[in-house]
Structure formats: C-alpha cells, structure tokens
Amino acid sequence: LADLIPKEQTRVKAFRQQHGKTVVGQITVDMMY
C-alpha cells in the first residue's frame, strides 16, 4: 500500500490541475479532495 499512495497522490494532483475548477453540482472538484 505504501508504494500506491504516492502514485495516487500524483494522479490526484494531475486531475486537480486539469479539473480543479470544474463545477460538479454546487461543489468544485477541489472541494472533494
């Protein structure tokens, strides 16, 4: 699990950079993380 966490953090960071301001209902993607 320890080696999966950095990969997931990198994936989440990239996702947030691309979609961080996308509005999903009344919340943004940034709010979900």
N, CA, C and O atoms as a GROMACS GRO file, in nm:
protein
  132
    1LEU      N    1   0.083  -0.121   0.000
    1LEU     CA    2   0.000   0.000   0.000
    1LEU      C    3   0.086   0.126   0.000
    1LEU      O    4   0.052   0.225  -0.064
    2ALA      N    5   0.197   0.122   0.071
    2ALA     CA    6   0.282   0.242   0.082
    2ALA      C    7   0.331   0.291  -0.053
    2ALA      O    8   0.348   0.411  -0.074
    3ASP      N    9   0.354   0.199  -0.146
    3ASP     CA   10   0.401   0.242  -0.278
    3ASP      C   11   0.286   0.286  -0.370
    3ASP      O   12   0.310   0.347  -0.474
    4LEU      N   13   0.163   0.255  -0.332
    4LEU     CA   14   0.048   0.300  -0.410
    4LEU      C   15   0.012   0.445  -0.379
    4LEU      O   16  -0.035   0.518  -0.466
    5ILE      N   17   0.033   0.484  -0.255
    5ILE     CA   18  -0.009   0.617  -0.211
    5ILE      C   19   0.056   0.730  -0.293
    5ILE      O   20  -0.015   0.818  -0.340
    6PRO      N   21   0.189   0.729  -0.311
    6PRO     CA   22   0.248   0.838  -0.392
    6PRO      C   23   0.194   0.842  -0.535
    6PRO      O   24   0.176   0.950  -0.591
    7LYS      N   25   0.168   0.726  -0.593
    7LYS     CA   26   0.111   0.722  -0.728
    7LYS      C   27  -0.027   0.785  -0.730
    7LYS      O   28  -0.060   0.862  -0.820
    8GLU      N   29  -0.106   0.753  -0.630
    8GLU     CA   30  -0.242   0.809  -0.622
    8GLU      C   31  -0.236   0.959  -0.599
    8GLU      O   32  -0.314   1.033  -0.658
    9GLN      N   33  -0.146   1.004  -0.513
    9GLN     CA   34  -0.132   1.148  -0.489
    9GLN      C   35  -0.093   1.221  -0.617
    9GLN      O   36  -0.143   1.330  -0.644
   10THR      N   37  -0.005   1.161  -0.694
   10THR     CA   38   0.036   1.220  -0.821
   10THR      C   39  -0.081   1.226  -0.918
   10THR      O   40  -0.101   1.326  -0.987
   11ARG      N   41  -0.158   1.118  -0.922
   11ARG     CA   42  -0.275   1.114  -1.011
   11ARG      C   43  -0.378   1.218  -0.971
   11ARG      O   44  -0.434   1.288  -1.055
   12VAL      N   45  -0.403   1.228  -0.839
   12VAL     CA   46  -0.499   1.326  -0.788
   12VAL      C   47  -0.452   1.467  -0.819
   12VAL      O   48  -0.532   1.552  -0.860
   13LYS      N   49  -0.324   1.493  -0.801
   13LYS     CA   50  -0.270   1.626  -0.828
   13LYS      C   51  -0.290   1.663  -0.975
   13LYS      O   52  -0.330   1.775  -1.006
   14ALA      N   53  -0.260   1.569  -1.064
   14ALA     CA   54  -0.277   1.595  -1.207
   14ALA      C   55  -0.424   1.617  -1.241
   14ALA      O   56  -0.458   1.705  -1.320
   15PHE      N   57  -0.512   1.537  -1.181
   15PHE     CA   58  -0.655   1.551  -1.204
   15PHE      C   59  -0.704   1.688  -1.157
   15PHE      O   60  -0.782   1.754  -1.226
   16ARG      N   61  -0.656   1.731  -1.039
   16ARG     CA   62  -0.697   1.861  -0.987
   16ARG      C   63  -0.647   1.974  -1.074
   16ARG      O   64  -0.717   2.074  -1.092
   17GLN      N   65  -0.526   1.961  -1.128
   17GLN     CA   66  -0.473   2.066  -1.216
   17GLN      C   67  -0.559   2.081  -1.341
   17GLN      O   68  -0.578   2.191  -1.391
   18GLN      N   69  -0.609   1.970  -1.390
   18GLN     CA   70  -0.690   1.973  -1.512
   18GLN      C   71  -0.835   2.013  -1.484
   18GLN      O   72  -0.896   2.085  -1.562
   19HIS      N   73  -0.888   1.966  -1.371
   19HIS     CA   74  -1.032   1.978  -1.347
   19HIS      C   75  -1.068   2.050  -1.217
   19HIS      O   76  -1.183   2.048  -1.175
   20GLY      N   77  -0.969   2.112  -1.153
   20GLY     CA   78  -0.991   2.170  -1.021
   20GLY      C   79  -1.102   2.273  -1.014
   20GLY      O   80  -1.165   2.289  -0.909
   21LYS      N   81  -1.128   2.343  -1.123
   21LYS     CA   82  -1.231   2.446  -1.123
   21LYS      C   83  -1.361   2.398  -1.186
   21LYS      O   84  -1.455   2.476  -1.201
   22THR      N   85  -1.366   2.272  -1.224
   22THR     CA   86  -1.489   2.217  -1.281
   22THR      C   87  -1.597   2.212  -1.174
   22THR      O   88  -1.574   2.158  -1.065
   23VAL      N   89  -1.712   2.266  -1.204
   23VAL     CA   90  -1.822   2.264  -1.108
   23VAL      C   91  -1.900   2.135  -1.123
   23VAL      O   92  -1.944   2.099  -1.232
   24VAL      N   93  -1.917   2.064  -1.010
   24VAL     CA   94  -1.995   1.941  -1.007
   24VAL      C   95  -2.112   1.969  -0.912
   24VAL      O   96  -2.095   1.966  -0.790
   25GLY      N   97  -2.228   1.996  -0.968
   25GLY     CA   98  -2.339   2.039  -0.884
   25GLY      C   99  -2.302   2.174  -0.822
   25GLY      O  100  -2.270   2.268  -0.894
   26GLN      N  101  -2.308   2.182  -0.691
   26GLN     CA  102  -2.274   2.306  -0.623
   26GLN      C  103  -2.134   2.303  -0.563
   26GLN      O  104  -2.096   2.395  -0.491
   27ILE      N  105  -2.058   2.198  -0.591
   27ILE     CA  106  -1.923   2.188  -0.538
   27ILE      C  107  -1.824   2.178  -0.652
   27ILE      O  108  -1.858   2.136  -0.762
   28THR      N  109  -1.699   2.217  -0.624
   28THR     CA  110  -1.595   2.203  -0.725
   28THR      C  111  -1.517   2.076  -0.698
   28THR      O  112  -1.526   2.017  -0.590
   29VAL      N  113  -1.442   2.034  -0.796
   29VAL     CA  114  -1.357   1.916  -0.780
   29VAL      C  115  -1.260   1.938  -0.664
   29VAL      O  116  -1.232   1.845  -0.588
   30ASP      N  117  -1.208   2.062  -0.650
   30ASP     CA  118  -1.115   2.090  -0.540
   30ASP      C  119  -1.177   2.058  -0.404
   30ASP      O  120  -1.107   2.012  -0.314
   31MET      N  121  -1.306   2.082  -0.389
   31MET     CA  122  -1.370   2.057  -0.260
   31MET      C  123  -1.375   1.909  -0.224
   31MET      O  124  -1.383   1.874  -0.107
   32MET      N  125  -1.371   1.823  -0.324
   32MET     CA  126  -1.380   1.679  -0.298
   32MET      C  127  -1.250   1.622  -0.244
   32MET      O  128  -1.249   1.511  -0.190
   33TYR      N  129  -1.140   1.695  -0.259
   33TYR     CA  130  -1.011   1.646  -0.212
   33TYR      C  131  -0.967   1.724  -0.090
   33TYR      O  132  -0.860   1.697  -0.036
   0.00000   0.00000   0.00000
